[in-house]
Amino acid sequence: MHVGPLRLSRRSIGIAVAVAGVLSLAIGAHAALNMRALDAAKATASDQDNGVAGHASRVALIIGNGHYPDANAPLTQPINDARALTEALRRDGFEVDVVEDASKDDMSRAVARLKARINPGSVVMLFFGGYGVQVGRESYMVPVDAAIWKESDVRRDGVSIEAVLDVMKQKGARARLVVVDASRRNPYERRFRSFSHGLAPINAPDNALILSSATPGQVADDSKGQYSVLMTELLNNLNAQTGAEAAFNKTRGAIARASEGQQVPSVSSSLSEDVHFAASGNTGG
């Protein structure tokens, strides 16, 4: 008479054990999913803190143009400078896009790639070595395929430095660093009805630091070295302990002293905080 109830109890126990096992698995899976979600949230927050969020927090566009058909001879230093600076910046943690002997299309695509890699909080650097021309109050980087016969051709075929700075601003870059080694006597100036030597002043917009190889309106002759005078001194001053503004000013002072005032680079700054090239030595960038 007690067999029935006993069998029922065993069946109930078996069902209870099975249910408990399923619940345990469900609870474990839910906990695992929560942990994964938490880890993902932490990773996303960490990326955002570091200015990543799918983009680069330290990014540079390096352009070295040397082979201009309208010039009497190729420029050797801009490409050497671009390669040396690329190596130094990559060592300091920058993601670098380097373009050599760039056409107008090459430069436009490079600027578009740069724009895609910038996010709010990024430290962004632009270097251009080659020929630069000022038209009105703007300074233009000249591509190697530019067909320049009059000043309006510069606006058509050149790439405005100010326009690239605007791109950086639109994307919310925290700091914008620009080095322009293009104050050479350009091969087009005799074609212009009127022209100005060197480059126009490049005023630093908010959170920008700009180094140009010569005082606005002045030209600088190339040295006979492997690298330009500007790049030689700049590379000497890039280190983890020196902020970018200090490095630019030291470069300016060293060149002015060595040339006895014949070449005085221009430095313009509106940085709101110090920025270092090497991430390991930087508290703000």
SERO-4910 file (N, C-alpha, C, O; in steps of 0.05 Angstrom, whole numbers):
BEGIN
 pado doro    nc1    nc2    nc3   cac1   cac2   cac3    cc1    cc2    cc3    oc1    oc2    oc3
  Met    A     16    -24      0      0      0      0     17     25      0      8     47     -7
  His    A     42     22      7     59     46      8     77     48    -16     93     66    -18
  Val    A     74     29    -35     92     30    -59     85     54    -77    104     68    -86
  Gly    A     59     59    -81     51     82    -99     63    108    -90     76    122   -105
  Pro    A     57    116    -65     68    141    -56     98    142    -57    109    164    -63
  Leu    A    112    120    -53    141    120    -54    151    125    -82    170    141    -86
  Arg    A    137    113   -102    145    118   -130    140    147   -137    156    159   -152
  Leu    A    118    158   -128    112    185   -134    133    204   -122    140    224   -135
  Ser    A    141    198    -99    161    215    -86    187    214   -101    200    235   -104
  Arg    A    195    190   -110    220    188   -126    218    204   -152    237    217   -161
  Arg    A    194    202   -164    190    217   -189    191    247   -184    202    262   -199
  Ser    A    178    255   -162    179    284   -155    207    294   -150    215    315   -158
  Ile    A    222    277   -136    249    284   -130    265    287   -156    281    305   -159
  Gly    A    261    268   -174    276    269   -200    269    294   -215    286    307   -227
  Ile    A    243    300   -215    235    325   -230    246    350   -217    256    368   -230
  Ala    A    246    350   -190    257    373   -176    286    376   -181    296    399   -185
  Val    A    301    354   -181    330    355   -187    335    365   -215    352    382   -220
  Ala    A    319    356   -234    322    365   -262    316    395   -265    331    409   -278
  Val    A    294    403   -251    288    432   -252    309    449   -240    317    470   -250
  Ala    A    320    439   -217    341    453   -204    366    456   -222    379    476   -222
  Gly    A    372    434   -236    394    434   -254    391    454   -277    409    469   -283
  Val    A    367    455   -288    361    474   -310    364    503   -299    376    520   -312
  Leu    A    352    507   -275    353    534   -264    382    542   -258    390    565   -263
  Ser    A    398    523   -249    426    529   -243    441    537   -268    457    556   -269
  Leu    A    436    521   -290    449    528   -316    440    555   -325    456    571   -335
  Ala    A    414    561   -323    404    587   -332    416    610   -316    424    630   -328
  Ile    A    418    606   -290    430    627   -273    459    631   -280    469    653   -281
  Gly    A    473    608   -285    502    610   -292    505    625   -319    523    641   -322
  Ala    A    488    617   -338    490    630   -364    484    660   -363    498    676   -375
  His    A    464    667   -346    457    695   -343    480    710   -330    486    733   -338
  Ala    A    492    698   -310    515    711   -297    538    715   -316    551    736   -316
  Ala    A    543    694   -333    565    697   -352    559    719   -372    577    734   -379
  Leu    A    534    721   -381    527    742   -400    530    769   -387    540    788   -399
  Asn    A    522    771   -361    526    797   -347    555    804   -344    562    828   -347
  Met    A    572    785   -339    601    790   -337    612    799   -363    628    818   -364
  Arg    A    603    786   -385    613    794   -411    604    823   -418    620    839   -428
  Ala    A    579    829   -411    569    856   -416    584    876   -400    591    898   -409
  Leu    A    591    869   -374    606    887   -357    634    891   -368    643    914   -368
  Asp    A    647    869   -377    673    872   -388    673    889   -413    691    906   -417
  Ala    A    653    885   -430    651    901   -454    647    930   -448    659    948   -461
  Ala    A    630    935   -428    625    963   -420    651    976   -409    657    999   -415
  Lys    A    666    960   -393    692    971   -383    711    976   -406    725    997   -405
  Ala    A    712    958   -425    730    962   -448    723    987   -464    740   1002   -472
  Thr    A    696    990   -468    687   1014   -483    694   1039   -468    703   1059   -480
  Ala    A    689   1039   -442    695   1062   -426    725   1068   -426    733   1091   -428
  Ser    A    741   1047   -425    770   1051   -426    779   1063   -453    795   1081   -454
  Asp    A    767   1053   -475    773   1063   -501    765   1093   -503    780   1109   -514
  Gln    A    742   1099   -492    733   1127   -493    751   1145   -476    757   1167   -484
  Asp    A    760   1135   -453    778   1150   -437    804   1155   -451    816   1176   -448
  Asn    A    813   1136   -467    838   1139   -482    834   1152   -509    853   1155   -525
  Gly    A    809   1161   -515    804   1175   -540    804   1156   -563    811   1164   -586
  Val    A    797   1131   -559    797   1112   -581    770   1109   -594    765   1121   -615
  Ala    A    752   1094   -581    724   1091   -591    723   1085   -620    707   1096   -635
  Gly    A    740   1067   -629    741   1059   -657    758   1076   -674    761   1071   -698
  His    A    770   1097   -663    787   1115   -678    814   1116   -664    818   1106   -642
  Ala    A    832   1130   -677    859   1132   -665    860   1157   -647    848   1177   -653
  Ser    A    874   1154   -624    876   1176   -606    900   1194   -612    901   1217   -604
  Arg    A    919   1183   -627    943   1199   -635    948   1192   -664    957   1170   -671
  Val    A    943   1211   -682    943   1205   -710    958   1227   -725    957   1251   -717
  Ala    A    972   1220   -746    988   1240   -761    985   1234   -791    984   1211   -800
  Leu    A    985   1256   -806    987   1255   -835   1014   1268   -843   1018   1292   -837
  Ile    A   1031   1253   -856   1057   1262   -864   1059   1262   -894   1055   1242   -907
  Ile    A   1065   1286   -906   1067   1288   -935   1094   1300   -942   1102   1321   -933
  Gly    A   1109   1285   -959   1135   1294   -969   1135   1295   -999   1134   1273  -1012
  Asn    A   1136   1318  -1011   1135   1321  -1040   1162   1331  -1050   1172   1352  -1041
  Gly    A   1174   1317  -1069   1201   1324  -1079   1203   1327  -1109   1220   1343  -1118
  His    A   1187   1312  -1124   1191   1312  -1153   1169   1329  -1167   1148   1319  -1173
  Tyr    A   1176   1354  -1170   1158   1373  -1184   1168   1377  -1212   1191   1386  -1216
  Pro    A   1152   1372  -1232   1161   1375  -1260   1169   1403  -1267   1187   1407  -1284
  Asp    A   1158   1424  -1253   1164   1451  -1260   1190   1461  -1246   1199   1483  -1252
  Ala    A   1201   1446  -1228   1225   1454  -1214   1250   1446  -1230   1249   1428  -1246
  Asn    A   1271   1461  -1225   1296   1455  -1239   1308   1429  -1231   1321   1415  -1248
  Ala    A   1304   1421  -1207   1315   1396  -1197   1297   1385  -1175   1282   1401  -1162
  Pro    A   1297   1359  -1170   1280   1348  -1149   1289   1358  -1121   1312   1364  -1117
  Leu    A   1270   1359  -1103   1277   1364  -1075   1281   1338  -1061   1263   1321  -1061
  Thr    A   1304   1334  -1050   1310   1308  -1036   1301   1308  -1007   1294   1288   -996
  Gln    A   1303   1332   -994   1298   1332   -966   1270   1327   -957   1266   1313   -937
  Pro    A   1249   1336   -971   1222   1331   -961   1215   1302   -957   1202   1295   -937
  Ile    A   1224   1285   -975   1218   1256   -972   1234   1244   -950   1224   1228   -934
  Asn    A   1260   1252   -948   1276   1243   -925   1264   1252   -899   1263   1237   -879
  Asp    A   1255   1277   -898   1243   1288   -874   1218   1272   -866   1213   1265   -843
  Ala    A   1201   1266   -886   1176   1252   -881   1181   1224   -870   1168   1216   -851
  Arg    A   1201   1211   -881   1207   1184   -871   1218   1184   -843   1211   1168   -826
  Ala    A   1236   1204   -837   1248   1206   -810   1227   1213   -789   1226   1201   -768
  Leu    A   1209   1232   -796   1188   1240   -777   1168   1217   -773   1159   1213   -751
  Thr    A   1162   1203   -794   1144   1180   -792   1155   1159   -772   1140   1149   -755
  Glu    A   1180   1153   -774   1193   1134   -756   1191   1144   -727   1185   1128   -709
  Ala    A   1197   1169   -723   1197   1180   -696   1169   1180   -684   1166   1174   -661
  Leu    A   1149   1188   -700   1122   1189   -689   1111   1162   -684   1097   1158   -664
  Arg    A   1116   1142   -701   1107   1115   -696   1120   1104   -671   1107   1090   -656
  Arg    A   1144   1111   -666   1158   1102   -642   1144   1115   -617   1144   1103   -595
  Asp    A   1133   1138   -621   1120   1152   -599   1090   1146   -597   1076   1159   -581
  Gly    A   1081   1126   -612   1053   1117   -609   1033   1129   -628   1009   1125   -624
  Phe    A   1042   1144   -648   1023   1156   -667   1017   1135   -689   1034   1119   -697
  Glu    A    992   1136   -698    984   1122   -722    989   1141   -746    977   1162   -748
  Val    A   1008   1133   -763   1018   1152   -784   1010   1143   -811   1013   1120   -819
  Asp    A    999   1161   -827    994   1157   -855   1014   1175   -870   1013   1199   -868
  Val    A   1033   1162   -885   1054   1177   -899   1049   1175   -929   1044   1154   -939
  Val    A   1052   1198   -942   1048   1199   -971   1071   1214   -984   1079   1235   -974
  Glu    A   1083   1202  -1004   1106   1214  -1017   1099   1221  -1046   1085   1207  -1060
  Asp    A   1110   1245  -1055   1105   1255  -1082   1075   1253  -1089   1067   1240  -1108
  Ala    A   1059   1266  -1072   1030   1264  -1074   1018   1282  -1095   1026   1305  -1097
  Ser    A   1000   1271  -1111    984   1287  -1129    962   1300  -1114    958   1296  -1090
  Lys    A    946   1317  -1127    923   1330  -1114    904   1308  -1104    893   1310  -1081
  Asp    A    898   1288  -1120    880   1267  -1112    892   1251  -1088    877   1245  -1069
  Asp    A    918   1246  -1088    931   1232  -1066    927   1248  -1040    921   1237  -1019
  Met    A    931   1274  -1042    929   1291  -1018    900   1293  -1008    895   1292   -984
  Ser    A    881   1295  -1027    853   1296  -1019    844   1271  -1005    830   1271   -985
  Arg    A    853   1248  -1016    846   1222  -1004    859   1219   -976    847   1208   -958
  Ala    A    884   1229   -974    898   1227   -948    884   1244   -927    882   1235   -904
  Val    A    875   1268   -935    860   1284   -916    834   1271   -907    826   1273   -884
  Ala    A    821   1258   -927    796   1244   -920    802   1221   -901    786   1216   -883
  Arg    A    824   1206   -905    831   1185   -886    837   1196   -859    829   1184   -838
  Leu    A    851   1218   -858    857   1231   -832    831   1238   -818    828   1233   -794
  Lys    A    812   1250   -832    787   1258   -821    772   1234   -809    760   1236   -787
  Ala    A    774   1212   -822    759   1188   -813    772   1176   -787    758   1162   -773
  Arg    A    796   1183   -781    810   1172   -758    809   1190   -733    818   1182   -712
  Ile    A    798   1214   -736    798   1233   -714    772   1230   -699    750   1227   -710
  Asn    A    774   1231   -672    750   1233   -656    755   1254   -634    778   1261   -630
  Pro    A    735   1263   -620    739   1282   -598    759   1270   -578    756   1248   -568
  Gly    A    780   1286   -573    801   1276   -555    827   1268   -570    847   1263   -557
  Ser    A    826   1267   -596    850   1259   -611    871   1281   -611    865   1305   -610
  Val    A    896   1273   -611    918   1291   -617    926   1286   -646    932   1263   -653
  Val    A    925   1306   -662    928   1303   -691    951   1320   -701    954   1343   -693
  Met    A    968   1309   -719    990   1323   -729    991   1322   -760    985   1301   -772
  Leu    A    997   1345   -772   1001   1347   -801   1030   1356   -806   1038   1376   -794
  Phe    A   1044   1342   -823   1070   1352   -833   1069   1354   -863   1059   1335   -876
  Phe    A   1079   1376   -874   1082   1378   -903   1109   1389   -909   1118   1410   -898
  Gly    A   1123   1375   -926   1149   1384   -937   1147   1385   -967   1139   1366   -980
  Gly    A   1156   1407   -979   1155   1410  -1008   1153   1440  -1015   1165   1456  -1001
  Tyr    A   1138   1446  -1035   1133   1474  -1043   1106   1483  -1031   1086   1469  -1033
  Gly    A   1107   1507  -1020   1083   1520  -1011   1080   1547  -1023   1099   1560  -1029
  Val    A   1055   1555  -1028   1050   1581  -1040   1028   1595  -1025   1008   1583  -1017
  Gln    A   1031   1621  -1020   1010   1636  -1008    995   1652  -1029   1006   1664  -1047
  Val    A    969   1651  -1026    951   1667  -1043    932   1682  -1025    917   1669  -1009
  Gly    A    932   1708  -1027    916   1723  -1008    927   1719   -980    950   1723   -974
  Arg    A    910   1710   -962    918   1705   -934    919   1676   -928    921   1668   -904
  Glu    A    919   1659   -948    920   1630   -943    946   1618   -954    957   1628   -974
  Ser    A    955   1597   -941    979   1582   -950    970   1555   -960    954   1541   -948
  Tyr    A    981   1548   -983    973   1523   -997    996   1504   -999   1019   1512  -1006
  Met    A    991   1478   -994   1010   1457  -1000   1007   1450  -1029    985   1446  -1039
  Val    A   1029   1448  -1044   1028   1444  -1073   1033   1414  -1079   1054   1404  -1072
  Pro    A   1014   1401  -1093   1018   1373  -1101   1038   1373  -1124   1044   1393  -1137
  Val    A   1049   1349  -1130   1069   1347  -1151   1057   1349  -1179   1072   1355  -1198
  Asp    A   1031   1345  -1182   1019   1347  -1208   1005   1374  -1213    989   1376  -1231
  Ala    A   1010   1394  -1196    997   1419  -1198   1005   1433  -1225   1029   1433  -1232
  Ala    A    986   1444  -1239    991   1459  -1263    986   1488  -1257    963   1498  -1260
  Ile    A   1006   1502  -1249   1003   1529  -1238   1015   1550  -1257   1039   1550  -1262
  Trp    A    998   1568  -1267   1007   1590  -1285    998   1617  -1274   1009   1637  -1281
  Lys    A    979   1616  -1257    969   1641  -1244    960   1635  -1216    956   1611  -1209
  Glu    A    955   1656  -1200    948   1651  -1172    923   1635  -1169    921   1620  -1150
  Ser    A    904   1639  -1186    879   1624  -1183    883   1594  -1187    867   1578  -1176
  Asp    A    904   1586  -1201    910   1558  -1204    919   1546  -1178    915   1522  -1173
  Val    A    931   1562  -1161    940   1552  -1134    915   1544  -1118    915   1523  -1105
  Arg    A    895   1560  -1119    870   1554  -1104    857   1528  -1115    845   1513  -1100
  Arg    A    859   1525  -1141    847   1501  -1154    863   1476  -1149    851   1455  -1142
  Asp    A    889   1477  -1152    906   1453  -1150    919   1448  -1123    927   1426  -1117
  Gly    A    921   1469  -1107    934   1467  -1081    915   1457  -1059    891   1456  -1064
  Val    A    926   1450  -1036    910   1442  -1013    916   1461   -991    938   1464   -981
  Ser    A    895   1475   -982    898   1496   -962    904   1484   -935    891   1465   -925
  Ile    A    925   1494   -922    932   1485   -895    909   1492   -876    903   1477   -858
  Glu    A    898   1516   -879    876   1525   -862    852   1506   -864    838   1501   -845
  Ala    A    848   1496   -889    825   1478   -893    829   1452   -878    810   1440   -867
  Val    A    854   1442   -877    859   1417   -862    856   1422   -832    846   1405   -818
  Leu    A    864   1446   -823    860   1453   -795    830   1453   -788    821   1445   -767
  Asp    A    814   1463   -807    785   1463   -803    773   1435   -801    755   1430   -785
  Val    A    784   1417   -818    775   1389   -816    781   1378   -788    764   1364   -777
  Met    A    804   1383   -778    811   1374   -751    792   1385   -730    783   1371   -712
  Lys    A    785   1411   -733    767   1424   -715    739   1411   -716    726   1406   -696
  Gln    A    729   1407   -741    703   1395   -744    700   1368   -730    679   1362   -720
  Lys    A    722   1353   -730    721   1326   -718    726   1327   -688    725   1306   -675
  Gly    A    732   1351   -677    735   1353   -648    762   1345   -637    763   1336   -614
  Ala    A    783   1347   -653    810   1340   -644    817   1357   -619    812   1382   -619
  Arg    A    828   1345   -599    835   1359   -575    859   1377   -579    861   1399   -567
  Ala    A    878   1368   -595    902   1385   -601    909   1380   -630    909   1358   -640
  Arg    A    916   1402   -644    924   1401   -672    952   1412   -675    957   1435   -670
  Leu    A    970   1395   -684    998   1402   -688   1004   1403   -718    998   1384   -732
  Val    A   1016   1424   -727   1022   1428   -755   1052   1436   -758   1061   1455   -745
  Val    A   1066   1422   -775   1093   1429   -783   1094   1433   -813   1088   1414   -828
  Val    A   1102   1456   -822   1103   1462   -850   1131   1471   -858   1141   1491   -849
  Asp    A   1144   1454   -874   1171   1460   -884   1169   1465   -914   1176   1448   -930
  Ala    A   1158   1488   -921   1152   1494   -949   1157   1523   -956   1147   1533   -976
  Ser    A   1174   1537   -941   1180   1565   -946   1203   1567   -966   1222   1583   -963
  Arg    A   1201   1552   -988   1222   1553  -1009   1213   1572  -1030   1189   1579  -1033
  Arg    A   1233   1582  -1045   1226   1598  -1069   1213   1580  -1090   1227   1563  -1101
  Asn    A   1188   1583  -1094   1174   1564  -1111   1179   1569  -1141   1185   1592  -1148
  Pro    A   1176   1549  -1157   1183   1551  -1186   1161   1565  -1202   1164   1567  -1227
  Tyr    A   1140   1574  -1189   1117   1586  -1204   1116   1616  -1202   1101   1629  -1217
  Glu    A   1132   1628  -1184   1128   1656  -1177   1131   1675  -1200   1118   1696  -1202
  Arg    A   1149   1669  -1219   1154   1687  -1241   1130   1688  -1261   1128   1706  -1277
  Arg    A   1113   1668  -1258   1089   1667  -1276   1067   1685  -1266   1048   1692  -1280
  Phe    A   1069   1693  -1240   1047   1709  -1228   1051   1738  -1235   1074   1748  -1236
  Arg    A   1029   1752  -1238   1030   1781  -1243   1041   1795  -1218   1057   1814  -1220
  Ser    A   1034   1785  -1195   1045   1794  -1170   1046   1770  -1151   1030   1752  -1153
  Phe    A   1066   1770  -1134   1069   1747  -1117   1082   1755  -1091   1094   1777  -1088
  Ser    A   1079   1738  -1071   1091   1743  -1045   1110   1721  -1038   1104   1697  -1043
  His    A   1133   1727  -1028   1152   1707  -1020   1141   1691   -996   1125   1700   -980
  Gly    A   1151   1666   -994   1145   1650   -971   1115   1644   -968   1100   1644   -987
  Leu    A   1108   1639   -943   1080   1632   -937   1066   1654   -921   1079   1671   -909
  Ala    A   1040   1654   -922   1024   1673   -907   1025   1664   -877   1030   1641   -871
  Pro    A   1020   1683   -859   1018   1675   -831    995   1654   -827    973   1658   -837
  Ile    A   1002   1633   -813    982   1612   -808    974   1615   -778    988   1606   -761
  Asn    A    952   1629   -773    944   1633   -746    933   1608   -733    918   1593   -746
  Ala    A    941   1603   -709    932   1579   -695    904   1582   -685    899   1599   -667
  Pro    A    885   1567   -696    858   1568   -684    858   1554   -657    879   1548   -646
  Asp    A    835   1550   -645    833   1539   -618    848   1512   -617    845   1495   -634
  Asn    A    864   1510   -595    878   1484   -589    896   1475   -613    895   1452   -621
  Ala    A    912   1494   -623    930   1487   -645    958   1498   -640    961   1517   -625
  Leu    A    977   1484   -652   1005   1492   -649   1018   1489   -677   1017   1467   -688
  Ile    A   1029   1511   -687   1038   1510   -715   1067   1519   -716   1075   1540   -705
  Leu    A   1084   1503   -730   1112   1510   -734   1117   1511   -764   1111   1492   -779
  Ser    A   1127   1534   -773   1134   1538   -802   1163   1543   -804   1175   1555   -785
  Ser    A   1176   1535   -826   1205   1536   -828   1216   1564   -830   1241   1568   -827
  Ala    A   1200   1584   -835   1210   1612   -837   1189   1631   -829   1165   1625   -827
  Thr    A   1198   1655   -823   1179   1677   -816   1161   1682   -840   1170   1680   -863
  Pro    A   1135   1687   -835   1117   1693   -858   1129   1713   -877   1139   1734   -869
  Gly    A   1126   1707   -903   1137   1725   -923   1166   1722   -930   1177   1736   -947
  Gln    A   1179   1703   -916   1208   1698   -921   1212   1671   -933   1196   1652   -929
  Val    A   1234   1668   -948   1241   1642   -959   1265   1631   -945   1282   1646   -934
  Ala    A   1267   1604   -945   1290   1591   -932   1303   1572   -952   1289   1555   -964
  Asp    A   1329   1575   -957   1343   1557   -975   1348   1530   -962   1352   1529   -938
  Asp    A   1347   1510   -979   1354   1483   -968   1383   1480   -962   1400   1491   -976
  Ser    A   1389   1466   -941   1417   1460   -934   1426   1437   -951   1411   1426   -968
  Lys    A   1451   1429   -948   1462   1407   -964   1460   1380   -949   1470   1360   -958
  Gly    A   1447   1380   -926   1445   1356   -910   1424   1337   -920   1408   1343   -938
  Gln    A   1423   1313   -907   1403   1294   -914   1375   1303   -907   1355   1297   -921
  Tyr    A   1373   1318   -885   1347   1328   -876   1348   1359   -877   1369   1371   -877
  Ser    A   1324   1371   -877   1323   1400   -876   1332   1409   -848   1333   1394   -829
  Val    A   1340   1434   -847   1348   1446   -821   1325   1444   -801   1330   1437   -778
  Leu    A   1301   1449   -810   1278   1448   -792   1274   1419   -781   1271   1416   -757
  Met    A   1275   1400   -798   1271   1372   -789   1294   1363   -771   1289   1349   -752
  Thr    A   1318   1370   -778   1341   1362   -762   1338   1371   -733   1342   1356   -714
  Glu    A   1331   1397   -730   1328   1408   -703   1303   1397   -689   1303   1392   -665
  Leu    A   1281   1393   -704   1257   1383   -692   1261   1355   -681   1253   1349   -659
  Leu    A   1274   1338   -697   1279   1310   -688   1297   1310   -663   1294   1293   -646
  Asn    A   1315   1330   -661   1332   1332   -637   1316   1339   -612   1325   1333   -590
  Asn    A   1293   1351   -616   1278   1361   -593   1253   1345   -586   1239   1351   -567
  Leu    A   1248   1324   -601   1225   1306   -595   1233   1286   -574   1250   1269   -579
  Asn    A   1222   1287   -551   1226   1267   -530   1203   1268   -511   1186   1286   -511
  Ala    A   1202   1247   -494   1179   1244   -476   1177   1266   -455   1155   1271   -445
  Gln    A   1200   1278   -448   1199   1297   -426   1192   1325   -436   1184   1342   -420
  Thr    A   1195   1331   -462   1190   1358   -473   1163   1359   -485   1155   1343   -502
  Gly    A   1148   1379   -477   1122   1384   -490   1125   1394   -518   1146   1403   -526
  Ala    A   1104   1391   -534   1105   1399   -562   1112   1428   -566   1128   1435   -583
  Glu    A   1099   1445   -550   1105   1474   -553   1134   1480   -546   1146   1496   -560
  Ala    A   1144   1468   -525   1172   1472   -518   1191   1462   -541   1211   1474   -547
  Ala    A   1184   1438   -552   1200   1427   -574   1200   1446   -598   1221   1450   -610
  Phe    A   1177   1457   -605   1175   1475   -628   1192   1501   -622   1206   1510   -640
  Asn    A   1189   1511   -598   1204   1536   -592   1234   1531   -591   1250   1548   -599
  Lys    A   1242   1508   -580   1271   1501   -580   1281   1499   -609   1304   1507   -615
  Thr    A   1265   1487   -626   1273   1484   -654   1276   1512   -667   1296   1517   -681
  Arg    A   1257   1529   -662   1259   1556   -672   1284   1571   -663   1298   1583   -679
  Gly    A   1289   1569   -637   1312   1583   -626   1339   1572   -637   1357   1587   -643
  Ala    A   1341   1546   -639   1366   1533   -649   1371   1542   -678   1394   1547   -684
  Ile    A   1351   1543   -694   1355   1550   -722   1362   1580   -725   1379   1587   -741
  Ala    A   1348   1596   -709   1354   1625   -710   1383   1631   -702   1396   1647   -714
  Arg    A   1392   1617   -681   1420   1621   -672   1440   1610   -693   1459   1624   -699
  Ala    A   1435   1586   -703   1454   1574   -722   1456   1590   -748   1477   1591   -760
  Ser    A   1434   1603   -756   1434   1618   -781   1440   1647   -777   1440   1663   -795
  Glu    A   1446   1654   -751   1451   1682   -744   1428   1701   -753   1432   1723   -763
  Gly    A   1404   1691   -750   1380   1707   -756   1372   1706   -785   1352   1720   -792
  Gln    A   1386   1691   -802   1379   1691   -830   1354   1674   -835   1339   1678   -854
  Gln    A   1349   1653   -818   1325   1637   -819   1313   1635   -792   1326   1624   -773
  Val    A   1290   1646   -789   1276   1645   -763   1249   1632   -767   1231   1645   -777
  Pro    A   1246   1608   -758   1220   1594   -760   1198   1609   -745   1204   1625   -727
  Ser    A   1174   1603   -752   1151   1616   -740   1136   1595   -722   1132   1573   -731
  Val    A   1130   1603   -698   1114   1586   -680   1089   1601   -671   1091   1624   -662
  Ser    A   1066   1589   -675   1041   1601   -666   1026   1580   -650   1023   1557   -658
  Ser    A   1017   1588   -626   1004   1569   -608    978   1580   -596    977   1604   -589
  Ser    A    958   1563   -594    934   1569   -579    926   1544   -562    903   1541   -556
  Leu    A    946   1528   -555    941   1504   -540    930   1511   -512    940   1530   -499
  Ser    A    910   1497   -504    899   1502   -477    911   1484   -456    907   1488   -432
  Glu    A    926   1464   -465    940   1446   -447    965   1435   -461    967   1435   -485
  Asp    A    985   1427   -445   1010   1418   -456   1005   1391   -470    989   1374   -460
  Val    A   1019   1386   -492   1017   1361   -506   1045   1351   -511   1062   1366   -519
  His    A   1049   1325   -506   1075   1312   -511   1073   1294   -535   1052   1283   -541
  Phe    A   1095   1291   -549   1096   1273   -572   1095   1244   -562   1080   1228   -573
  Ala    A   1111   1238   -542   1112   1210   -532   1091   1207   -510   1091   1222   -491
  Ala    A   1073   1188   -514   1050   1184   -496   1060   1178   -468   1047   1185   -449
  Ser    A   1082   1163   -465   1092   1155   -439   1100   1179   -422   1101   1177   -397
  Gly    A   1107   1201   -435   1116   1224   -419   1095   1246   -418   1101   1269   -412
  Asn    A   1070   1239   -423   1049   1259   -426   1027   1255   -406   1017   1233   -402
  Thr    A   1020   1277   -393    997   1275   -375    972   1285   -388    950   1281   -378
  Gly    A    975   1299   -411    952   1310   -424    949   1301   -452    928   1307   -464
  Gly    A    968   1288   -465    965   1280   -492    987   1262   -501    987   1254   -524
***
